[in-house]
Amino acid sequence: MRTILHKLAHRVHAIEDHLTVRAQIAAAAAAMLVVLIGALATGAALISYRNTSALVRGNLAGIAAAASGRLDRFMAVRQQELELLSKLRPLQPLWQNDPVELRHVLELLQQNYAEFAWIGFANVDGLVVASTGGLLQGESVMARPWFKEGLQRMAVGDVHEAVLLSSLLAARTNGEPYRFVDMAMPVRDADGKLLGVLGGHLNWDWADAVIQDSEDNARAPEIRLSIVSKTGTVLVGPGKDTVKYTADRLARMLSQGDGALTERIAGRQLLTAFHVATGHREYQGLNWIVIASQPTSVALAAAITSAQIILTIGGVMALVGISLAVLVSRRIARPIIQIAQEADRIGRAAGPTMLARRSGSAEVVQLSSALRSLLRRIGVAEERTKEAELRASENAMHLQEDLLKLQKLADTDFLTGLMNRRSFLSAAEDALQFSRRYKRQMATLMIDIDHFKKINDTHGHAAGDEAIKQIAGIIGRAIRTTDKAARFGGEEFVVLLREIDQQTALMLAERIRTTIEATTIQSAAGAISATVSIGFALLDANDRDVQDMIERADQGLYVAKKTGRNRVVQSPNPDARTANAA
């Protein structure tokens, strides 16, 4: 094997030695262009495909979450309606004494809330005393799960078929059986005595309507939604009444709450997102899983087309690049040949310096023979050049270090080590542009030491400087690494808080204030206690620049000073001030 490789290498070298530089440069450049453009085109196509896939999955996740929220809110409202009915004081005399009037009331309620296929009241013995349409009236429901659980607490059962009730209702036009969701809750008198159970059967058709409406509003082709129970059975949508997922997959989906996956159903690959309905307010939820799916061929059609276009453009660019490489190689080869011819006549008066023979092309072999003679005579000059370059490199490194030190001195407050006004404003403007570009919130704190003149007068200027340094240290330790703090002059500081909301900014400001208040500052003149007043302002759309936000924070500081000091005050935004003035 080694002999074969050696012979192959020898053959390659022999071929290279007989190729012109022009041919080798053209071939190398063409190969590099093909590889580079191919990699870029393939990478761009792949990125486009992945980004589009992520966007589609996000859209499907949003559709699934919206439908899940609608299901939970609907169930929460129906549960609240039934609970309110069970607690209505005017109905207290009817639960035991007037079943005819109670039935009339239940039927009126059913007319207003058509989703209830049946509403009935059963006494503690399980006998239906009154019900809508008289259905099941006089029958015993003691064995029904909704009645048993309703005796103890508010109960909501999962989707099921009620055979007895279905037989009493009119047959459905599509021939499918009725499906219901049970709700039940105990009914008690004014003294808390249990009178019975108020039950309601929600017709499951409302869920079909929610899913259909969500599909119609999806604004994307071939999106299909379905509802899967916590046991994996499809309740609504394609594959109805079948078990869609394995127990392990179902457990992972329920634990995650939401997510995305790729499925293959009936020979079609689908992008799928899911969201678990976990309830709304008092309604605890039944862990229905809302599934939103779209065929990959439909969802990613635009991405596939874009990838094909990118690859086609890449191929065209590669062909153009190869043509340019041929033209450039001709231009490059011409001076190399001329240099080889001239180098053979340079420096012949001095002693020789040996140079190893080189190969690779006919031009390189010729140039190597000429340079062997030339390089024998430039060794000393080359060594001196290296020494000069080394000294220059060392000088450049020292110069760079000095420049960095000067830059730090120019950007830093000499007393506190915080940023000075100039460097802070520059960083703040960059942060402002970032916040507006990516719609992120930011805030500014203006901090001033209370009664600082009194500290100087009482303890001396050295103690005042020590107070400024220690308070600056507290501020620097309190903020995050992404935030910026600066001393604006005297006893005044300014802090820039990036990507922060109003509540977090207020908490941070309060922490700074309370920490300073609780700190005893040690100086040569003795212990010093100090407090600060803080004004802060959130970035507003009407702010023209950072100076506007700092000015509003300064107004908050002014209010803090005027209202007693040692406090944090938020400056109102421009819209709020305009409304107050009006």
HELIX and SHEET records of a PDB file:
HELIX    1   1 ARG A    2  HIS A   18  1                                  17    
HELIX    2   2 VAL A   21  LYS A   87  1                                  67    
HELIX    3   3 ARG A   89  LEU A   91  5                                   3    
HELIX    4   4 LEU A   94  ASN A   97  1                                   4    
HELIX    5   5 PRO A   99  ASN A  112  1                                  14    
HELIX    6   6 THR A  132  GLY A  134  5                                   3    
HELIX    7   7 PRO A  145  GLY A  150  1                                   6    
HELIX    8   8 VAL A  163  LEU A  168  1                                   6    
HELIX    9   9 ASP A  205  ASP A  216  1                                  12    
HELIX   10  10 ALA A  247  GLN A  256  1                                  10    
HELIX   11  11 THR A  296  ALA A  299  1                                   4    
HELIX   12  12 ALA A  301  ALA A  343  1                                  43    
HELIX   13  13 ALA A  362  LEU A  375  1                                  14    
HELIX   14  14 GLY A  379  ASP A  411  1                                  33    
HELIX   15  15 ARG A  421  ARG A  437  1                                  17    
HELIX   16  16 PHE A  452  HIS A  459  1                                   8    
HELIX   17  17 HIS A  461  ALA A  478  1                                  18    
HELIX   18  18 GLN A  502  ALA A  518  1                                  17    
HELIX   19  19 VAL A  546  LYS A  562  1                                  17    
HELIX   20  20 PRO A  574  ALA A  581  1                                   8    
SHEET    1   A 5 VAL A 128  SER A 131  0                                        
SHEET    2   A 5 PHE A 116  ASN A 123 -1                                        
SHEET    3   A 5 LEU A 194  ASN A 203 -1                                        
SHEET    4   A 5 PHE A 180  ARG A 188 -1                                        
SHEET    5   A 5 ALA A 155  VAL A 156 -1                                        
SHEET    1   B 5 VAL A 234  VAL A 236  0                                        
SHEET    2   B 5 ARG A 224  VAL A 228 -1                                        
SHEET    3   B 5 TRP A 288  PRO A 295 -1                                        
SHEET    4   B 5 ARG A 268  ALA A 277 -1                                        
SHEET    5   B 5 ASP A 258  ILE A 265 -1                                        
SHEET    1   C 5 LYS A 484  GLY A 489  0                                        
SHEET    2   C 5 GLU A 492  ARG A 498 -1                                        
SHEET    3   C 5 MET A 442  ILE A 449 -1                                        
SHEET    4   C 5 VAL A 532  LEU A 538 -1                                        
SHEET    5   C 5 VAL A 568  GLN A 570  1                                        
SHEET    1   D 2 THR A 520  SER A 523  0                                        
SHEET    2   D 2 GLY A 526  SER A 529 -1                                        
END                                                                             
